Amino acid sequence: MTYKVFIDGEVGTTGLQIRARLEGRDDIRLITLGEADRKNIHARLAAFGEADVGILCLPDAAAVEIVAALAGTGTRVIDASTAHRVHPDWAFGFPELDDALRARIASGQFVSNPGCYSTGAIALLYPLVQRGLIAADAALSINAISGYSGGGKAMIAEFESGQTDGPFVYATDQKHKHLPEIIAHAGLSRRPVFVPSVGPYEQGMIVQIPLPFLEPGQGAAIKAALADHYTGSRFVSVVSPEHYGPRIDPRRLNGSNRMELSVHGNPDTGGAVLIALLDNLGKGASGAAVQNLNIMLGLDEGLGL
């Protein structure tokens, strides 16, 4: 069977990557609009009406606008924007978190794709908060670095033109758009401090969460809990620090939908740092969208990945 998919905003960074993962498949037919119709609401609504699933790769406000226009149509939608990630009517598209969420994605009309930073942070925190190994009200800090592609076309142009050529820290005002979904879907009751940064490379991401309050030996329990939670997962794996050596390259999983989680620290002195490694355009964006699409259509979730 061939399924029809419409990517609204397919010329953006995430849309192009989703298209690249889908256009070679014989079970998917992409509905495309000419350049003159990409902003034509009537042409877009007609494309959504023809599609089995529509994927939104739009700014937040535009995503909200088109979802309102689709009200009552029954169109199934994946939204890659931030707009619906904590909305109760939308399934959060992170199937590895639990079986109930996976089932909701499979049967749901509306699925919100997680953000890249939040994918790593939630993957690390959710299993540990659920098991009581990290308190929901713990004082946490989250540090991360991403390739510049996470900033979209404008930031890509900055780096590729040479206007910006070095790393930088940003969003220190603690208003980053991924914070609400991290809090909601990791099960936190206290707002963490989040310090993201951008590196002078195109794609790849590391998310780090220090746990200075761990006692000696607790790091092993943390790793065991993560390994137990993701046992059998196709795309999320728990690895040992030795897997990387003395340096961890944020680009090592580029081009894949994989994510690696690891626990680092000194077992004799306590304290640890949790690390999630992923491609910000893979499991952090377009790869996750394709995985969710596969689940919604009842297909092998690894197709195209």
C-alpha positions as CSV (number, residue, x, y, z in Angstrom):
1,M,0.0,0.0,0.0
2,T,1.2,3.5,-0.8
3,Y,0.5,6.3,1.7
4,K,0.3,10.0,0.8
5,V,2.3,12.5,2.9
6,F,2.3,16.3,2.6
7,I,5.1,18.3,4.2
8,D,4.0,21.8,4.8
9,G,7.2,23.8,4.9
10,E,9.3,21.3,3.0
11,V,11.9,23.8,1.9
12,G,13.1,24.5,5.5
13,T,15.9,22.6,7.2
14,T,13.8,20.0,8.9
15,G,11.4,19.7,5.9
16,L,14.2,19.0,3.5
17,Q,15.7,16.3,5.8
18,I,12.3,14.7,6.2
19,R,11.8,14.7,2.4
20,A,15.2,13.2,1.8
21,R,14.2,10.3,4.1
22,L,10.9,9.7,2.4
23,E,11.3,10.4,-1.3
24,G,13.1,7.1,-2.1
25,R,10.5,4.9,-0.5
26,D,8.0,3.0,-2.6
27,D,5.4,3.0,0.2
28,I,5.2,6.8,0.4
29,R,4.0,9.3,-2.2
30,L,4.9,12.9,-1.4
31,I,2.3,15.5,-2.3
32,T,4.2,18.6,-3.4
33,L,3.2,22.1,-4.2
34,G,4.8,24.5,-6.7
35,E,6.6,27.5,-5.4
36,A,3.6,29.8,-6.2
37,D,1.3,27.6,-4.0
38,R,3.4,27.1,-1.0
39,K,1.8,30.0,0.8
40,N,-1.6,29.6,-0.8
41,I,-4.0,28.5,2.0
42,H,-6.4,26.8,-0.4
43,A,-3.7,24.8,-2.1
44,R,-2.3,23.8,1.2
45,L,-5.6,22.7,2.6
46,A,-6.3,20.7,-0.5
47,A,-3.0,18.9,-0.1
48,F,-3.7,18.1,3.6
49,G,-7.1,16.8,2.5
50,E,-5.5,14.4,0.0
51,A,-2.8,13.2,2.5
52,D,-2.9,10.3,4.9
53,V,-0.6,12.4,7.2
54,G,0.5,16.0,7.0
55,I,3.8,17.1,8.6
56,L,4.2,20.7,9.7
57,C,7.7,22.2,9.4
58,L,6.5,25.8,10.1
59,P,7.1,28.5,12.7
60,D,5.0,28.2,15.8
61,A,2.4,30.8,14.8
62,A,2.0,29.4,11.3
63,A,1.6,25.9,12.8
64,V,-1.2,27.1,15.1
65,E,-2.9,28.8,12.2
66,I,-3.0,25.8,9.9
67,V,-4.1,23.5,12.6
68,A,-7.0,25.8,13.3
69,A,-7.9,25.8,9.6
70,L,-7.8,21.9,9.6
71,A,-10.3,21.7,12.5
72,G,-13.0,19.1,11.9
73,T,-11.3,17.6,8.9
74,G,-9.9,14.6,10.6
75,T,-6.5,15.1,9.0
76,R,-3.7,13.4,10.9
77,V,-0.8,15.7,11.7
78,I,2.8,15.6,12.9
79,D,3.9,19.1,14.1
80,A,7.7,19.6,14.1
81,S,7.3,23.1,15.7
82,T,7.2,24.0,19.4
83,A,3.6,25.0,19.3
84,H,1.9,21.8,20.6
85,R,4.5,20.0,22.6
86,V,2.7,20.4,25.9
87,H,-0.8,20.5,24.5
88,P,-3.0,17.8,26.2
89,D,-4.7,16.9,22.9
90,W,-1.4,16.1,21.2
91,A,0.6,13.0,21.7
92,F,4.3,13.8,22.5
93,G,6.2,12.0,19.7
94,F,8.8,10.2,21.9
95,P,7.7,6.6,21.7
96,E,10.6,5.2,23.7
97,L,9.3,6.9,26.9
98,D,6.6,4.3,27.5
99,D,4.3,1.8,25.8
100,A,1.2,3.9,26.5
101,L,2.7,6.9,24.7
102,R,3.7,4.7,21.7
103,A,0.1,3.4,21.5
104,R,-1.2,7.0,21.6
105,I,1.1,8.0,18.8
106,A,0.0,5.0,16.7
107,S,-3.7,5.8,17.1
108,G,-3.6,9.6,17.4
109,Q,-4.7,12.3,15.1
110,F,-2.2,14.8,16.4
111,V,1.5,14.1,17.2
112,S,4.0,16.8,18.3
113,N,7.6,16.1,17.5
114,P,10.0,16.7,20.4
115,G,12.7,19.4,20.2
116,C,16.4,18.4,19.8
117,Y,17.7,19.5,23.2
118,S,14.6,18.2,25.0
119,T,15.0,14.8,23.3
120,G,18.3,14.3,25.0
121,A,17.3,15.8,28.4
122,I,14.0,14.0,28.6
123,A,15.6,10.7,27.6
124,L,18.0,11.0,30.5
125,L,15.6,12.3,33.1
126,Y,12.3,10.6,32.6
127,P,13.3,7.1,33.6
128,L,15.2,8.3,36.6
129,V,12.4,10.6,37.9
130,Q,9.9,7.8,37.4
131,R,12.0,5.4,39.5
132,G,12.7,8.0,42.2
133,L,16.5,8.1,41.5
134,I,16.2,11.8,40.8
135,A,13.6,13.9,42.8
136,A,11.1,15.8,40.7
137,D,12.1,18.9,42.6
138,A,15.8,18.4,42.4
139,A,18.0,21.4,41.5
140,L,19.2,20.5,38.1
141,S,21.2,22.2,35.4
142,I,21.3,21.1,31.8
143,N,24.1,22.1,29.5
144,A,24.2,21.4,25.8
145,I,25.9,22.1,22.5
146,S,24.4,21.8,19.0
147,G,25.6,22.2,15.5
148,Y,24.5,25.5,13.9
149,S,21.9,23.7,11.7
150,G,19.6,23.7,14.7
151,G,19.2,27.5,14.2
152,G,17.6,27.1,10.8
153,K,18.4,28.9,7.6
154,A,19.3,32.2,9.2
155,M,22.0,30.7,11.5
156,I,23.2,28.3,8.7
157,A,23.8,31.4,6.5
158,E,25.6,33.2,9.4
159,F,28.2,30.4,9.7
160,E,28.5,29.5,6.0
161,S,29.0,33.1,5.0
162,G,31.7,33.6,7.7
163,Q,29.7,36.2,9.6
164,T,29.9,33.9,12.6
165,D,32.8,31.5,12.9
166,G,33.0,30.4,16.5
167,P,31.0,28.9,19.3
168,F,28.6,30.8,21.5
169,V,26.3,30.4,24.5
170,Y,22.8,31.8,24.3
171,A,19.3,31.8,25.9
172,T,20.9,32.5,29.3
173,D,17.7,34.4,30.3
174,Q,16.1,30.9,31.0
175,K,13.4,31.4,28.4
176,H,14.5,28.8,25.9
177,K,11.5,27.3,24.0
178,H,12.4,23.7,24.9
179,L,12.2,24.3,28.7
180,P,8.4,23.8,29.0
181,E,8.5,20.4,27.3
182,I,11.5,19.3,29.3
183,I,9.7,20.1,32.5
184,A,6.4,18.5,31.4
185,H,7.7,15.3,29.9
186,A,10.6,14.6,32.2
187,G,8.1,14.8,35.1
188,L,9.9,17.7,36.8
189,S,8.2,20.0,39.4
190,R,11.1,22.4,39.6
191,R,12.4,24.4,36.7
192,P,16.0,23.4,35.7
193,V,18.7,25.8,34.6
194,F,19.3,25.3,30.9
195,V,22.4,26.6,29.2
196,P,22.5,25.8,25.4
197,S,25.4,26.6,23.1
198,V,26.2,26.4,19.4
199,G,29.4,25.0,18.0
200,P,31.1,25.9,14.7
201,Y,30.0,22.7,12.9
202,E,26.9,21.9,11.0
203,Q,25.1,19.2,13.0
204,G,25.4,16.9,16.0
205,M,24.5,17.4,19.7
206,I,25.5,16.6,23.2
207,V,23.2,17.2,26.2
208,Q,24.9,17.1,29.7
209,I,23.2,16.9,33.1
210,P,25.5,17.1,36.1
211,L,24.4,15.2,39.2
212,P,26.8,16.5,41.9
213,F,24.6,15.2,44.7
214,L,25.1,11.5,44.0
215,E,26.8,9.4,46.6
216,P,29.7,7.0,45.8
217,G,28.3,4.0,43.9
218,Q,25.0,5.6,42.9
219,G,26.2,6.2,39.4
220,A,25.9,2.4,38.8
221,A,22.3,2.4,39.8
222,I,21.6,5.3,37.5
223,K,23.1,3.5,34.5
224,A,21.3,0.3,35.4
225,A,18.0,2.2,35.5
226,L,18.6,3.8,32.1
227,A,19.7,0.4,30.6
228,D,16.6,-1.3,32.0
229,H,14.2,1.4,30.6
230,Y,15.6,1.3,27.1
231,T,16.2,-2.4,26.8
232,G,15.1,-3.5,23.4
233,S,14.9,0.0,22.0
234,R,15.8,0.3,18.4
235,F,17.2,3.8,18.4
236,V,18.1,4.6,22.0
237,S,21.1,2.7,23.6
238,V,22.9,3.0,26.9
239,V,26.7,2.8,26.5
240,S,29.7,2.9,28.9
241,P,32.1,5.9,29.0
242,E,34.8,3.6,27.5
243,H,32.7,3.5,24.3
244,Y,34.0,7.0,23.6
245,G,37.5,7.3,25.0
246,P,38.7,10.6,26.5
247,R,36.8,12.8,24.1
248,I,33.2,12.7,22.9
249,D,32.5,14.1,19.5
250,P,29.0,15.5,19.1
251,R,29.0,14.6,15.4
252,R,29.5,10.8,15.8
253,L,25.8,9.9,15.2
254,N,25.2,12.4,12.4
255,G,22.9,11.1,9.7
256,S,21.2,8.6,11.9
257,N,18.1,8.4,14.1
258,R,20.1,6.9,17.0
259,M,20.7,8.4,20.4
260,E,23.4,7.2,22.9
261,L,23.0,7.7,26.7
262,S,25.9,7.3,29.1
263,V,26.8,8.0,32.8
264,H,30.2,9.4,33.6
265,G,31.9,10.2,36.9
266,N,34.1,8.9,39.6
267,P,32.5,6.0,41.5
268,D,34.8,6.5,44.5
269,T,33.9,10.1,45.1
270,G,30.3,10.3,43.9
271,G,28.8,12.8,41.5
272,A,28.2,12.1,37.9
273,V,27.3,13.7,34.6
274,L,24.6,12.2,32.3
275,I,25.3,12.5,28.6
276,A,23.0,12.2,25.6
277,L,24.5,12.1,22.1
278,L,22.3,12.5,19.0
279,D,22.1,14.2,15.6
280,N,20.0,17.4,16.2
281,L,18.6,16.9,12.7
282,G,18.1,13.1,13.1
283,K,16.6,11.8,16.4
284,G,16.3,15.5,17.3
285,A,14.1,16.5,14.4
286,S,13.5,14.9,11.0
287,G,14.5,11.3,11.9
288,A,12.0,11.4,14.9
289,A,9.3,12.8,12.6
290,V,9.8,9.9,10.1
291,Q,9.8,7.4,13.0
292,N,6.5,8.8,14.3
293,L,5.1,8.8,10.8
294,N,5.9,5.1,10.5
295,I,4.2,4.3,13.8
296,M,1.1,6.3,12.8
297,L,0.8,4.4,9.6
298,G,1.4,1.0,11.3
299,L,4.7,0.4,9.4
300,D,8.0,-0.8,10.6
301,E,9.2,2.2,12.6
302,G,12.7,2.0,11.1
303,L,11.7,2.4,7.5
304,G,13.7,5.2,5.9
305,L,15.9,5.5,9.0
